[in-house]
Amino acid sequence: MPRRFFRKFALKREHLRGKWWLEPFDHLLHDPQLWGIRRRTVVPAFALGLFVAYLPFPAHMLTAALLALALRVNIPVAAASVWVCNPVTMGPMFYAGFEVGRVLLGLPPQDFEFEMSFAWLGERFAYIWQPMLLGCVLLGAILSLLGYIGLDLLWRSSISDYQAERRARRQD
C-alpha cells in the first residue's frame, strides 16, 4: 500500500531532464536511488522532511531536497513532507518549540505580545532565538523519529499483508 500510494504522486526524474536550472546537478539527480519508491529510501526521506519542517528558518523544501541529495534518500518525499509546516501549523509549531526550549533553558516566562514588524523582531530576537532553536530542534527530532517508526511499521505491515495474501492465493 505505501509503495503504490507514493508511486501515484511520485515525480519522475525524466521530467527534470534537460532543465537549464538543474544542469549543474544533472549528474547527481539521475541516480535511481533518489527517485525510487523503496522503503529504504522513502522512510528516511519522510523523517528528514519532518525534521526540516520543524526548523525555524525559510526554504524548507530546498533544504530538504539538498539534504536528501546528500544523504541519498528520496528527494520528492523529503521535499513534500516539509509541508507539515504550513501557514496554519507554523505558529503553533514554533510557539511549542519556543516553550519547550524556554523550559529546558530555565528562562522565566514573559508576557508575549506579538507585533508583525521588524522592530518587534529586533527587540525580541535576542530573547527568543536560543529557546526557539533548541525547542524546534528537539521537537523536530522527536517528530522525525515518530514519523520514521510509524511509516516503517506501516510499510512493513503492508508488505506482510501482501505476502500473506499471495500465499493464500497460491494455496487455493
N, C-alpha and C positions, 0 to 999 in steps of 0.2 A: 504493500500500500504506500509507504513513504516514497519508494523509488518511482512508482507511477505518478504520484502526486507531484514530486519535484520535476519529473520529466515533462509534465504538461506545461509547466511555466518556465522551463529552462531556456536560457539564452543560448543560442547556437553560436559557436565560435566562427562558423563560416560567414555569419552576418557581419563580423568585425573585420574580416579580411579586406585589405585594401583601403581602410580608412586612413586618411593622411595624418590625423592626430594621434594614431596609435602606431605609426611607423617605428618610433624608437623602441617600442615594446613588442614588436611583431614576433621576434624570435622567442620571446618568453610566453606570449599569450596563446600560442598554438600547441601547447602541451595538453594532451587529452586529460591528464590528471586534474587540471584546473577547471575542467568543464564537465567531467564525468559525474554521473549520478550514482555514486557508490557510498556506502556507509562510512568508509574510511576517509573520505574527503568531505562529505556533506555534514556529518555530525560535528567535526571540529570547526568547520566554517560557520555553522549556526552558532556555536558557542562563542567564536571570535566576534561575530557580528553583535551578539548580545552584550559582550564586554565593551566593545567600542561604542555601542549605543548609550551606555551609561557615562561615558567620559564627557566632561563639561566643556567641550570646545566644538567649533563648527567643522564641517566637511567630514561627517561620519562615513558616508558612502565611499568617498575617495580613500580615507584612512583604512577602512575595512578591506577595500579592494587591493590596496598596496600591501597590507599585512597578509592577506590571503595569497597574494602572489609570492611574497617572501616565504611564507610557511607552506606553500604548495598545497593549498586546500581549495575547495570550490569557490571561485570568485563570485558568481552571481548569488549564491546562497549567503555568503558573508555580506555582500553589499545590500541584499534585500532584508536581511534580518536586523539591520540597524534601524529599520522603520518601527521598531518597538518604541523608540523615542521619536515621537511626532509632536506637533504643536499642542495636542490635547494632553499628552502624558509628560511632556517635558518639565513643566512646572512642578508637579508632584514628585517626579523622579529626582530632580536636582534639590528640591527642598528636603526630601528624605535623606539624600546624600549629605547635605549640609548638617542636618540634625544629628545623624549618626556620627559624623566627623566631629561636631561640636562636643558631643557627649564623650567620645573617645579621647579628645584632647583636653577635656576638663574645663572648657570655656563656659563662663556663666551665660545664661540666656539673656538676650537683649530684646527690647521691643523691635518688632520688624515692621517697617513701613516701606513699601516698595514704591518707587517712582521711576517711570520709564525715561531716564535721562542719563547722559554721560557724567553729569555732575554727581548724581547719586552713586553711580558705579565707581567713580573715582574716590569718593569718600568711604564707601563701604567695602571696596575691594580688598584693602589690607586686612579687614576683619574676616571676610568670608572665604578667601581663596584657599587657605590651608584646610579648614574643616570640610569645605565642599569637595576639594580634590581627594582628600583621604576617604571621606564617606562614599563618594562616587566610585572610586577605585575598588573599595571593599564591597559595596553592593553590586558593582559590575562583575566582580569575580564570583560572588555568590550566585547571581543570576546566570552567569555563564556556566558555572558548574551544574546548576539545576537544569539548565537547558540542555547541556551535554548529556547528562544522565537520563533525562526524560526522553529526548529524541532517540538516544541509543537504545533504551529499553523498548520504545515503541517500534523502532526498526527491527530489533531482534525478535520481538513478539510477532511482528508481521511476517518475518521470514519463517519462523517456526510454524505459524498458522498455514502459510503457503505450502511448506514441506509436508505437513500433516495432511493437507487436502490432496496433495499429489500422491502420497502414499495410499490414501483411501481410494483414489481413482484407480490406481494400479491394481489394488486388491479386488476391485469389483469386476 
